[in-house]
């Protein structure tokens, strides 16, 4: 029983096939060797299936020479750099303290900083307690000090002729203009990566010197294998994060999709397609793990483990009640919220997922972060992820994604304005209570569906690899 069948949306970009994805990872394996890279990095969550393929195709000799890492990497404007850096560290490394020599080096490095950054560090960090501060605390405190990223400065976009004025919003533009904007941004980001300023980098190099990742990348080339370059913002994050661990870090990146033909430009080493995207972007159900933002780091939850845990707790599955509930809420959506439905873009199930999310997490800020493709770790994460994974693909056209987002936000605003005593609100509250009574059953069913999809895609990958007789 599929709780939500996968729907296609109009205007969606064509998807790459699994055999093409497997072939591209094979090609990137050869690029890893050609670049003499001894460290391969997979940004999560999109890189998890690519990591699975890569680990299946590398030889025993490769295993001895290549170190593999994976962690969440995203645009710095979407998530703090401190969380992204800390997520690369092990829990034990995050809790470590500086050694006596590191404390001494840290103090010397502070004295050499430009005055503005020096003052900011001294105001933010209790220098007298340096030896008592955990590494994660220091990272959180100094990560943004003295940081300047040229391609994230909108005034530079105007100077470079990418946009006409500072008020430009790419999500409000038409499809053709948005596509041109995106290509220009990737090009500009690649050109300006070397101009990034991070004045507290010497402090990071000291703080992170003894970590596993810093030791692995020292005097080695890092090869990043990712699903896509969309606007180039994550490229900035990679540069900043890698050089926080080692100031001389060298890296290349290969991706499945990039709208700009940028192979050989800057750090870009390989692009499979300029017009087709991977089908598993932002699809935790297909990747087998949910990667959610917590207070300090990104946390990964294995779907199979969650399902196993749910199966142990839930003894009797209420399938009949689930069927009855979805029949009632679909009728409710048709009669009360049909004005928010959009043929080929916003379906009944989209609003049902939104309502189920609201029933269990009535925090507008959390819902809006999810709509901005930033899911956070909350108690009701299954409802949140159910809503998140079914939104338009992040690499689909921005105008389409905005239209979907506006429909969801419009629904939220409409609900807020309905009089509390109205029949619409009463019926919605009743449905909320009914959903809460079968919440555990719905969660189990969703996890089961996600697990089945994940293992189906793994089976497809394995069969493709067998056909290639690796």
N, C-alpha and C positions, 0 to 999 in steps of 0.2 A: 504493500500500500504506500503510494507516494503522497505525502502530505501536501506538497506543492510541486506540481509538474513544472519542469523547466520550460520557460516561455521565450520565444524570440521577440526582439523589439525592432521596430522599423528604424531604418537609418543606421543600424549596427554595422560596424566594420567587419568584413569577412574574416573568419577564424582560420588559423593554421591547423593542419591535421597532425595527429600524434606522430605519424611516420616522419613528417617534416621536422618536428621538434627533436625527435631522436637523431635524425640525420644532422641537424645543426649542432647538437651537443657533441657528436662524433667529430664534426669539423672543428669545433672549439677545443676539443682535446688535442688535436694536432696543432692548433694555435698556441695552446699552453706550452707544448714542447718547443715550438719554434721561437717563442718569446723567452724560453728558458725560465719559466715561472715555476717556482717551487711551492707557492702558496696559491690555492684556488679559493675564492670567496664567493659565496652564494647569498645575495640579499634575500631576506625572508619578507613575506611568505612566498612570493612568486617564484623564488629560486629553489623551493623545496623539491619539486618534481624534477627540476634540472639536476639538482644534486643527486637525487635517486638514480637518474640515468647515468650520470657521470661515474658514480661509485660502482655501477654495474659494468661499465666498459673499461675502467682503468685496469692495467695489469698489476701483477704482484710487485713488479719492479717499480711501477709508478707509485704504488702504495707506500713503498719505502722512502721515495724521494719527495712525494707531494704531501703537504699538510693541507687539510680541508677545514674551512671555517664557514659558518653561516650565522647571520644575525639580521635584525631589522635595520634597513637603511631607507630613509625617506627624505624629502625636502626639509631643510632646517626650519622653514616657516611653518611646516605642518607639525613637527615634533621637535622638542629641544635636543640639541646635539648631545647634551649630557646623558640623556636616556639611551641614545643610540650608541654612545661610547661604552656606557656601563653594561649594555646588553651583550657586548662582545666578551666581557669579562665573566669568569666563573663566579658563582656566589661567594666562594672563599676569597677570591681576589678582590671583590668589591668591599669586603669587610677588613682587608689588611690595612696595616698602618705603615707609614714611611719608616725606613731604616734610619739610623743615626746619620749615615752618609747622605741619604736622600734629603733629610731635613736641612743639612748644611748646604747642599747644592741648591735646594729650593730657595733658601734665603739669599744666596749669592745671585741666583737668577732673577729674583724679584728686584734687586738693586740695579740690574742692567736693563730693566724694562723702560719703555718710554714713560714719561712722568704721569700721564693721564692713566695708563694701565697700572702703573706701580701704585698710584693712590687708590685706584679701584680695588686692587688685590688687598692692599693693607687695610682697607675699610671692610672688606668682605670676609677676610680670613684672619682668625686669631693666631698670629704668628707664634705667640708664646705657647700655644697648644697644638702646634703642627704635628707633634709626635703622637697625639691622642686622637687625631682626626682620621676617620676611615677614608680610604681612597675614593669611594663613591661620593662622600661629602665634599671632598676637594674638587672633584670633577664637576659636580653640580654647581659649585660656587664660582669657578673660574672659566667655565666653558665659553661664555659669550663675551668675556672681557677682551677688548682690543680686536674684535672680529669685524672684518669688512669684506663683503662678497660683492664685487662689481656687478655681476649679472642679476643680483637681487635688489639692486638700487634702481627704482623706477625712473629716476632722473636720467640715468644712463641709457635707459631704453629710448627716451626721447632724443637724447644726443646722438644715439646710434641709428635713429630713423626707424626703430622697430615699432613705435607707437607715436601718435601725434601729440598726445598730452597725458599728464599724470592721472587723469580721471578715467583713462581707458580700462575697461573690464573685459577680458577675453571671453568670459562666459556670456556676455551680452551681444557679442558680434555674430555675424552669420558664419556658416560653415566654411566657406572659402577663405574669408579673412582670418578666421581662427586657425585654419591649417597653415596659412602663410605666417601668422604670428608665431605659431609653435616652431616652425622650421627656423625662423630668424632667431628665436630664443635659444634653440639648441646650438646653432652656429655661434651665437654671441657667448654663450656659456663656455663652449670649448675654447674660444679665443681668449677668454678672460680668466680661466682657471689659474694660470700662473700668476695672476695679479691679486689673488686672494690674500688678505692680510689677517693674520691671527697672532697678535702680539704675545699672548700667553702660551703659545706653542712650546717654548723652552720649558715652561713649568709642567706641561703635560708630558713632555719627553722624560722628565725626571720621575713624575708620579707613576707613569705607566711602564717604565723601563724594565721592570722585573716580571711583567705579565707574560703569559704564554704567547699571546698574539704578537707583542712587541718583539719577543725573541725570535718568533717564526719568520717575521717579515724583514728582520735586520739583514741587509745586504742581499735580499731576495726580491724578485719581481712578483707582484701579486697579479693574478689574473681573475677578474670579476666576470662571472657568468650570470646574466640576469635575463629577465623576460623582455624588458623594453626600456627604451629612452623615450620619454614622452615630450617633456619640455626642457630637460637638461638640469633640473634643479637637484636631483639626487647625485649628479656628477660632482657638484660642489660639495655635497655632504661627504662623498667618498674621499675626495681630496683632503678635506679638513680632518676627517676622522683618521684616515690612514697616517697622515703626517703628525697627528697628535701622538701616535704610538712611536713613530720614527720620522724625524724631520727629513730624511733622505728617501722616504718610501717611494718606490716606483710601481706604477700599476697600469694595466691595460684592461679594457672591457669588451666583452662580446655579448651581443643581445639578439633575441629573436626578432624584435621589431623596433624600428626607428623611422619616423616619417621623412627624415632627411637622409640623403645618401652621404653619410659622414664617415664611411670607412677610411681609415688612414689619417683622419683629422684629429689631432690631439691624442687623447687617450683611447679613442675608439678603434678597435682592432677588427671587429667582425659584426656584420648585420645580416641577418637572414632575409628579412623582408621590409619593404618600405610601405606596404599597403595592406598587410594582413597581420592580425594580432593573435597572441596565444589565447586559447579558450579558457584557461584556468586563472586568469588575472583576478585577484580579489575573491577567488572561489575557494574558501577554506574547505568546503565539502569535497572538492576535487583534489586538494593538496594534503588532506588527512590531518591537518593541524590548524588550530586557531591561534593567531598571533595578535595579542591584545596589549594595549598600553596600560601599565600600572603607574604608580606614583613615581618610581625610580627607574624602571626598566620596561622592556617589552617581555611579555610572558607567553610561552608557547604551551598550548593544551592539546594533547593527542586525542583525537576523536574516538579512536578505538578504546582507549583507556577510560574515557568518560562514559562510553556506552557500556563497557563491562561493569563499571561502578553503578550505573543506573539499573542495569539488569539485576544486580544483587539486591538493590533496595526495593525495586518494584516487582512485586510477586504476581499480580494479576493485571493484565493489560485491558484497559477500557475502550476497546475499539468501537463498540456500538455508540458509546457516548461521544467519542471524537467525531464520528460520522454525523451524528445528530447536531453537534455544536457547529460544525462547518456548514451544514445545510442551513442552519438558522442565521449564521453571521453573513453568509453569502446573500441570503434574501434581504437581510438588513442593509447591506452595502448597496444593493440594487435599488432599494426603495428610498434610502435616506442620503446616499452619497454618490449617486450616479453622475452628478455634475463634475466630479473630480476624475472620472474614468476617461481615458484617452485611448481610442482604438490603436492597438499596436505598440503602445508605450506604457500606459498605466492600466493594469488589469485589476480585477476584483481582489485577487490574491495579494497584490501589492498593498492595498488598503487593509486587508485582513492581517497581514504581517505587521503593519504599522499599529493597528489596534491592539494586537497581542503584545507588542512591545510596550505600548502605553499602559496596558493593563498591569504589567509587571514592573514597569519603570516609568513613572510619570514625572520624569525630570527632563524638561525641555532642552537643557544644555547638553545632556547625554545624547538625546535623539538627534540634535543638530550636529553634534560631532560625528555621529554615525553617518549622517547624510553627507558630511564633508569627507567621508572615507577615512575617519579616524576612530575606529571602535576602541572602547576602553574596557578594562576589566571591571565588571560589575557582577553583582549576585545573580542577575537575570541575564547572563551572557548568551544563553541559547536563543532567547527571543531577539536579542540585539544582533547576533550573528545571522540568524535567519533573515532578518530584514536587510542586513549589510550585504550578504552574498548574492542577493537577488536584484540588487540595483543594477543600472546599466554599467557595463564594463568601464573601468577608469580610462581606457584608451579609446573608447567610443567618442564621437564628436562632443565637445563641450556644450554646444547649444542643446543637444538631445538630453544630456545629463542634467543641464540646468532646468529644462522643461519638466523633467521627472521630479527634480528636487523642489521646484516651485509648486508642483501639484501636491507633494507631501506636506510642505510648509503651509500651503493654503488649507489643507485638511486640518492641520493642527490649529490654525487660527480660527477656522470655522467652528471647531469643537469648543474652543474657549468662549466664543460669543453666543453659543446656544444657551438659553435660559436654563438654570439648574433644575427647575421643576418640569421641564418639557418632556413629552413622551419620548423624544429622540434620545435625550440624556438618560432617562430612566431605563430605556431598553439597552443602551450602551453599557450602563452600570450592571444591568442584569447579565449581559453577555460576558462582562468582565469577571463576575463571580462564577459564572459557568466555566469560563476558561481556567480560572484559578483552581477549580475542583478537578480539572483534568490536565493541569500544567505538567505534572510529572510524566503522564502518559504521552502527551504531545512532544515533550523533550526526548523521551525514549524513541519515539517514532522518527523524529527529525534526525537524531544521532544515527539511527539505523539506516535511514535513507542516505545520509552523508557518508557513512562507512561503506555502504554498498557502492556508491558512486566512486569513492576513492579506490576501492579494490578493483572496480571495473576498469578504471583508467590505468592502474598498475598492471593489470592483466594485459591490457592493450599494449602497454609499453614493453612488457616482457615478451609478448608474442612477436612484436616488431623486432626486438633484439635477436630473438631466436631465428627469425627469417633472414637476418643479416649474418647469422652464423659467426657471431663474435667469439 
